[in-house]
Structure formats: structure tokens, C-alpha cells
């Protein structure tokens, strides 16, 4: 009789993704609490063209789809779930960090939107005439940049 070892499950969970996502989500929540408390009555000039100015966004990036808060919330939850499924299988190193940043930023904005009434995301970082954003938005952008660089280098994004 031929004995063949059982193949391990094909799912590889990278806990770096979860750790980075948790840190980003916690930092984003803390900065949004600070912004809602400290910036509710006035903006703060940081320097140059940088201001901390409280705004709420019912849409997605750049205030797209502001009139459809339910649709925006639904789409962001679906995207976050897809990133969770794919991201937890990330290859170690830069891909795990990229997916963690992407996931943490997405989850942070979804949680902020779901917790608020009306369902809006707290934004407070203003750079000149650029739309106001938050730490989660920075994390999402940084995560995309990391994943694009990894992909352009030809490195695998997912563990094998």
C-alpha cells in the first residue's frame, strides 16, 4: 500500500496583515476622536498649506457619490470583505504590509461611517486646495502604492 501524505490546506494566513490593519484602524479611530473633539469649533493651522479642519464626507474618495450614503456604505463593506479574504493570504514582507495598510484604512473608514449618524466619514487633514482626508485615506493610498511597486517588481503578492 502506498502512503501519501495529506496536502495541507491551501489557505495561508499572514498575521502581519492583521496586525498592520489593527494598528492602522486603532490609530485612525484615535485621530478621528481627537479631530471631532478638538476641531469642532475651529481649524488649526499646522504650517504652510497644511491645516487640520474638520469635515464629514458622506461619499467616497474626493466626495464622490455624496447623495448615496447607503450604496457607498454597502460597496465599501463589500470591498473591505474582498480585501480581507485576499489580504490574509498575502506573501510575507512588503505584500503583507501593503495589504495590511489597505485593509486597515478600509476597515477604519467603514467603522467610522457605520458608527456615525448620518453615515459619514470624519476627515480633517487639509493640504491647500486638495480634498480633506484622514489617516485611513493615507493608509489606503500607501497600501496601493506598496502593492503596485511589489507587482511591478514581479514579486508575488500572495503566498503559494
C-alpha positions as CSV (number, residue, x, y, z in Angstrom):
1,X,0.0,0.0,0.0
2,X,1.3,3.4,-0.9
3,X,1.0,6.1,1.8
4,X,0.7,9.6,0.5
5,X,0.9,12.5,3.0
6,X,-2.2,14.7,3.1
7,X,-1.9,18.0,1.5
8,X,-2.1,21.0,3.8
9,X,-4.9,23.4,3.4
10,X,-4.2,25.8,0.6
11,X,-5.1,28.8,2.7
12,X,-2.1,30.6,4.2
13,X,-2.9,33.3,6.8
14,X,-0.4,36.1,7.2
15,X,-0.8,37.6,10.6
16,X,1.3,40.6,9.7
17,X,-1.7,41.8,7.6
18,X,-4.0,41.6,10.6
19,X,-1.5,43.3,12.9
20,X,-0.9,46.2,10.5
21,X,-4.6,46.5,9.9
22,X,-5.4,46.6,13.6
23,X,-2.7,49.3,14.3
24,X,-4.0,51.4,11.4
25,X,-7.6,51.0,12.5
26,X,-6.8,52.0,16.1
27,X,-4.6,55.0,15.1
28,X,-7.3,56.2,12.7
29,X,-10.0,55.9,15.3
30,X,-7.9,57.8,17.9
31,X,-7.1,60.6,15.4
32,X,-10.8,60.9,14.4
33,X,-11.9,61.1,18.0
34,X,-9.3,63.9,18.6
35,X,-10.4,65.7,15.4
36,X,-14.1,65.6,16.3
37,X,-13.3,66.9,19.8
38,X,-10.6,69.5,19.1
39,X,-11.6,70.8,15.7
40,X,-15.4,71.1,16.2
41,X,-15.3,74.9,16.5
42,X,-12.2,75.9,14.7
43,X,-9.4,74.8,12.2
44,X,-5.8,74.6,13.3
45,X,-3.0,75.9,11.0
46,X,-0.1,73.3,11.1
47,X,2.2,75.2,8.8
48,X,2.4,76.2,5.1
49,X,-0.6,74.9,3.3
50,X,-1.4,72.2,6.0
51,X,-4.4,72.7,8.1
52,X,-6.4,70.5,10.5
53,X,-10.0,71.3,9.5
54,X,-13.0,69.1,10.5
55,X,-15.2,67.9,7.6
56,X,-17.5,65.0,7.1
57,X,-17.8,63.0,3.9
58,X,-20.9,61.0,3.0
59,X,-19.4,59.9,-0.3
60,X,-16.2,58.0,-1.1
61,X,-12.8,59.5,-2.1
62,X,-12.9,63.1,-3.3
63,X,-16.6,63.2,-2.1
64,X,-17.8,61.1,-5.0
65,X,-21.4,59.8,-4.5
66,X,-22.3,62.0,-1.6
67,X,-26.1,61.5,-2.2
68,X,-26.0,57.7,-1.9
69,X,-24.7,57.0,1.6
70,X,-26.4,53.6,1.7
71,X,-24.8,52.5,-1.6
72,X,-21.5,53.9,-0.6
73,X,-21.6,52.0,2.7
74,X,-22.6,48.8,1.0
75,X,-19.9,49.0,-1.6
76,X,-17.2,49.8,0.9
77,X,-18.2,46.9,3.1
78,X,-18.0,44.5,0.1
79,X,-14.6,45.8,-0.9
80,X,-13.3,45.5,2.6
81,X,-14.5,41.9,2.8
82,X,-12.8,41.1,-0.5
83,X,-9.5,42.7,0.8
84,X,-9.8,40.6,4.0
85,X,-10.2,37.3,2.0
86,X,-7.3,38.1,-0.4
87,X,-5.1,40.1,2.0
88,X,-4.9,37.4,4.7
89,X,-3.2,35.2,2.1
90,X,-0.5,37.8,1.3
91,X,3.0,36.8,0.8
92,X,5.3,37.8,3.7
93,X,7.1,41.1,3.7
94,X,6.0,44.1,1.6
95,X,2.9,42.5,0.2
96,X,1.6,41.8,3.8
97,X,2.3,45.3,4.8
98,X,0.6,46.7,1.7
99,X,-2.5,44.6,2.2
100,X,-2.5,45.5,6.0
101,X,-2.4,49.2,5.2
102,X,-5.2,48.8,2.6
103,X,-7.3,46.7,4.9
104,X,-6.7,48.8,8.0
105,X,-7.6,52.0,6.1
106,X,-10.7,50.5,4.6
107,X,-12.0,48.9,7.8
108,X,-11.3,52.2,9.7
109,X,-13.4,54.2,7.3
110,X,-16.2,51.6,7.2
111,X,-16.3,51.6,11.0
112,X,-16.3,55.4,11.2
113,X,-19.1,55.5,8.6
114,X,-21.2,52.9,10.3
115,X,-20.8,54.4,13.8
116,X,-21.8,57.9,12.7
117,X,-25.3,59.3,12.2
118,X,-25.7,60.3,9.5
119,X,-23.3,57.7,7.9
120,X,-20.3,60.0,7.1
121,X,-16.5,59.6,7.4
122,X,-14.6,62.1,9.5
123,X,-11.9,63.9,7.5
124,X,-9.6,66.5,9.0
125,X,-6.3,66.8,7.1
126,X,-6.3,69.7,4.6
127,X,-3.4,70.3,2.1
128,X,-4.0,73.5,0.2
129,X,-6.9,73.0,-2.3
130,X,-6.7,69.2,-2.2
131,X,-9.8,67.5,-0.8
132,X,-9.7,67.0,3.0
133,X,-8.7,63.4,4.1
134,X,-7.8,61.3,7.1
135,X,-5.2,58.8,8.3
136,X,-7.2,55.9,6.9
137,X,-7.1,57.5,3.4
138,X,-3.3,57.9,3.7
139,X,-3.1,54.2,4.7
140,X,-5.2,53.1,1.7
141,X,-3.1,55.2,-0.7
142,X,0.2,53.9,0.9
143,X,-1.1,50.3,0.7
144,X,-1.9,50.6,-3.0
145,X,1.5,52.2,-3.7
146,X,3.3,49.3,-1.9
147,X,1.3,46.7,-3.8
148,X,1.8,48.4,-7.1
149,X,5.6,48.5,-6.5
150,X,5.7,44.9,-5.5
151,X,3.7,43.9,-8.6
152,X,5.9,46.0,-10.9
153,X,9.0,44.3,-9.5
154,X,7.4,41.0,-10.3
155,X,7.3,39.7,-6.8
156,X,4.3,37.5,-5.8
157,X,1.5,39.2,-3.9
158,X,0.0,36.1,-2.5
159,X,1.7,33.2,-0.6
160,X,1.9,30.0,-2.6
